[in-house]
Amino acid sequence: MIADAIAPYVSEALKVDVVSPEKGPIGLESYYHNHLASVQVHKRIVEAEKEGYDGVVIACYGDPGVEAAKELVNIPVVGITEASYALARILCTKFLVVVSAETAVPRQIRYIKTLGIPDYQYAVRPIGLTVIGVMSDRMSAKELIAKNCEIAMKETGAELIVMGCSGFSGLRGELEKELKVPIIDPVVAGVHVCEALIHMKIAQSKVSTYKTPPVFQVKE
């Protein structure tokens, strides 16, 4: 599904491989799930750098493990959430983030505040489905996104929608026609931001924040 969403943007100059960790939670519905997934994602990202990839996109909303991932490699690492918000702030004053389950709302608000985005610039609304629910019934997810966003846009005064789940990827075109408002597909945003960094020949700074951690033994 994610590969299909990215396919229209792939070219001779941009090759994107979509991979998953060998093991981990199927859907991330909590901080605990995020932690379990991050450990496996970090291993795969280190392997990706060794395999010669130019950059990495973490294609899960909420960017689980993105900070540590940036420490572990020298190629650019981009979380789809941070990429989406950076673009949204360029394009409007207030944006609406539509997430899957209600439990995702507080986690997303905390992450937004960590990124330093002021309260006046965003609103977060759920559609009431888990990630697994979104994946198993995408038509219902699309209908719920449209219904909830139409109401929330009027309530909040938001001017743009950020789809806050990689499970929503590929639905942007139909939703934009229906809602008549700009919509950011997070996976597409993440890929394009990462591509831009690669072309600019720049990656996360290793001076302090994302300095490579010291090597130490880990008990298996």
C-alpha positions as CSV (number, residue, x, y, z in Angstrom):
1,M,0.0,0.0,0.0
2,I,2.8,2.4,0.9
3,A,4.7,1.4,-2.2
4,D,1.6,2.1,-4.3
5,A,1.2,5.6,-2.8
6,I,4.8,6.5,-3.6
7,A,4.8,4.9,-7.1
8,P,3.6,8.0,-9.0
9,Y,6.6,10.0,-7.7
10,V,9.3,7.5,-8.5
11,S,11.6,8.2,-11.4
12,E,15.0,7.3,-12.8
13,A,16.5,9.7,-10.3
14,L,14.5,8.4,-7.3
15,K,14.3,4.8,-6.4
16,V,12.4,3.9,-3.3
17,D,12.4,0.4,-1.6
18,V,9.6,-0.3,0.9
19,V,10.6,-2.7,3.6
20,S,9.4,-3.8,7.1
21,P,11.4,-5.1,10.1
22,E,11.6,-8.9,10.4
23,K,9.5,-8.8,13.5
24,G,7.5,-6.4,15.7
25,P,3.9,-5.2,16.3
26,I,1.6,-5.2,13.2
27,G,0.1,-1.9,14.2
28,L,1.4,0.7,16.6
29,E,-1.3,1.7,19.1
30,S,0.8,2.7,22.1
31,Y,4.1,3.9,23.4
32,Y,5.0,0.3,24.2
33,H,4.3,-0.8,20.6
34,N,6.4,2.1,19.4
35,H,9.3,1.0,21.6
36,L,9.1,-2.6,20.4
37,A,9.0,-1.5,16.8
38,S,11.9,1.0,17.1
39,V,14.4,-1.6,18.2
40,Q,13.9,-3.6,15.0
41,V,13.7,-0.4,12.8
42,H,17.0,0.8,14.1
43,K,18.7,-2.5,13.1
44,R,17.2,-2.2,9.6
45,I,18.3,1.4,9.2
46,V,21.9,0.6,10.2
47,E,21.8,-2.2,7.6
48,A,20.4,0.2,5.0
49,E,23.4,2.5,5.3
50,K,25.8,-0.4,4.9
51,E,23.9,-1.5,1.8
52,G,24.5,1.9,0.2
53,Y,21.1,3.6,0.6
54,D,21.3,7.4,0.4
55,G,18.6,8.1,2.9
56,V,15.9,6.6,5.1
57,V,12.2,7.4,5.7
58,I,10.5,6.1,8.8
59,A,7.0,5.5,7.4
60,C,5.0,5.3,10.6
61,Y,3.1,8.3,12.0
62,G,4.5,9.6,15.2
63,D,8.0,8.9,14.0
64,P,8.8,6.1,16.5
65,G,12.5,5.9,17.2
66,V,13.4,8.7,14.8
67,E,15.8,10.5,17.2
68,A,17.9,7.4,17.9
69,A,17.8,6.5,14.2
70,K,19.4,9.8,13.4
71,E,22.2,9.1,15.9
72,L,23.0,5.7,14.4
73,V,23.7,6.6,10.8
74,N,25.2,9.4,8.7
75,I,22.7,9.4,5.9
76,P,19.6,11.6,6.3
77,V,16.8,10.0,8.3
78,V,13.3,11.6,8.0
79,G,10.1,10.8,10.0
80,I,7.0,11.2,8.0
81,T,5.4,13.2,10.8
82,E,8.1,15.8,11.2
83,A,8.2,16.1,7.4
84,S,4.4,16.6,7.1
85,Y,4.4,19.3,9.8
86,A,7.3,21.2,8.3
87,L,5.4,21.4,5.0
88,A,2.1,22.2,6.6
89,R,3.5,25.2,8.4
90,I,4.8,26.5,5.1
91,L,1.4,26.2,3.5
92,C,-1.0,27.5,6.0
93,T,-1.5,29.1,9.4
94,K,-3.6,26.3,11.0
95,F,-3.7,22.6,9.9
96,L,-5.9,19.7,11.0
97,V,-4.3,16.3,11.8
98,V,-6.6,13.4,11.4
99,V,-5.5,10.3,13.2
100,S,-6.8,6.7,13.6
101,A,-7.9,5.9,17.1
102,E,-8.7,8.3,20.0
103,T,-5.7,7.0,21.9
104,A,-3.5,8.4,19.2
105,V,-4.6,12.0,20.0
106,P,-2.7,12.6,23.2
107,R,0.5,10.9,21.8
108,Q,0.3,13.1,18.8
109,I,-0.3,16.3,20.7
110,R,2.8,15.6,22.9
111,Y,4.9,15.0,19.8
112,I,3.6,18.2,18.2
113,K,4.6,20.2,21.3
114,T,8.0,18.5,21.3
115,L,8.5,19.8,17.8
116,G,7.8,23.3,19.1
117,I,4.6,23.9,17.1
118,P,2.4,26.5,18.9
119,D,-1.2,25.7,19.9
120,Y,-2.8,28.1,17.5
121,Q,-1.3,26.3,14.5
122,Y,-2.9,22.8,14.8
123,A,-5.9,20.7,15.8
124,V,-6.0,16.9,16.1
125,R,-9.1,14.7,15.5
126,P,-9.6,10.9,15.4
127,I,-11.8,8.8,13.1
128,G,-12.3,6.1,15.7
129,L,-10.5,3.2,14.0
130,T,-7.4,1.3,15.1
131,V,-4.5,1.0,12.6
132,I,-5.5,-2.6,12.0
133,G,-9.1,-1.4,11.4
134,V,-7.9,1.2,8.9
135,M,-5.9,-1.4,7.0
136,S,-8.7,-4.0,6.9
137,D,-11.4,-1.6,5.7
138,R,-9.9,1.3,3.8
139,M,-13.2,2.4,2.3
140,S,-14.7,2.9,5.7
141,A,-11.6,4.8,6.8
142,K,-11.9,7.1,3.8
143,E,-15.5,7.8,4.6
144,L,-14.7,8.5,8.2
145,I,-11.9,10.8,7.3
146,A,-14.1,12.8,5.0
147,K,-16.9,13.0,7.5
148,N,-14.8,13.9,10.5
149,C,-12.6,16.4,8.6
150,E,-15.6,18.2,7.1
151,I,-16.9,18.9,10.6
152,A,-13.5,19.6,12.2
153,M,-12.5,22.0,9.5
154,K,-15.5,24.2,10.3
155,E,-15.0,23.8,14.1
156,T,-11.3,24.6,14.1
157,G,-10.8,27.0,11.2
158,A,-8.1,24.7,9.8
159,E,-7.0,25.4,6.2
160,L,-5.1,22.1,5.4
161,I,-5.4,18.5,6.4
162,V,-2.4,16.3,7.4
163,M,-3.3,12.6,7.2
164,G,-2.0,11.3,10.5
165,C,-1.5,7.6,9.7
166,S,0.6,5.9,7.1
167,G,-2.5,3.6,6.6
168,F,-4.2,6.6,5.0
169,S,-1.6,6.8,2.3
170,G,-3.0,6.7,-1.2
171,L,-6.4,8.2,-0.2
172,R,-5.3,11.8,-0.7
173,G,-6.5,12.3,-4.3
174,E,-10.1,11.3,-3.7
175,L,-10.3,13.1,-0.4
176,E,-8.9,16.4,-1.9
177,K,-11.6,16.3,-4.6
178,E,-14.3,15.6,-2.0
179,L,-13.2,18.1,0.7
180,K,-11.7,20.7,-1.7
181,V,-8.8,21.5,0.6
182,P,-5.0,20.8,0.4
183,I,-4.1,17.4,2.0
184,I,-0.7,16.1,2.9
185,D,0.0,12.4,2.5
186,P,2.7,11.8,5.2
187,V,4.6,9.1,3.4
188,V,4.8,11.1,0.2
189,A,6.0,14.1,2.2
190,G,8.6,12.1,4.0
191,V,10.0,10.7,0.8
192,H,10.2,14.1,-0.9
193,V,11.9,15.8,2.1
194,C,14.4,13.0,2.3
195,E,15.0,13.2,-1.5
196,A,15.6,17.0,-1.1
197,L,18.2,16.4,1.7
198,I,20.0,13.8,-0.5
199,H,20.2,16.3,-3.4
200,M,21.4,19.0,-1.1
201,K,24.0,16.6,0.2
202,I,23.1,17.3,3.8
203,A,22.0,15.2,6.8
204,Q,21.3,15.5,10.5
205,S,24.1,17.3,12.4
206,K,26.5,15.2,14.4
207,V,27.8,18.1,16.5
208,S,25.6,17.4,19.5
209,T,21.9,16.4,19.3
210,Y,22.4,13.5,16.9
211,K,26.0,12.7,17.7
212,T,26.9,9.1,17.2
213,P,26.6,7.3,20.5
214,P,29.7,5.6,22.0
215,V,30.2,2.0,21.3
216,F,29.4,-0.3,24.2
217,Q,28.6,-4.0,24.6
218,V,25.0,-5.0,24.9
219,K,24.0,-8.3,26.6
220,E,22.0,-10.4,24.2
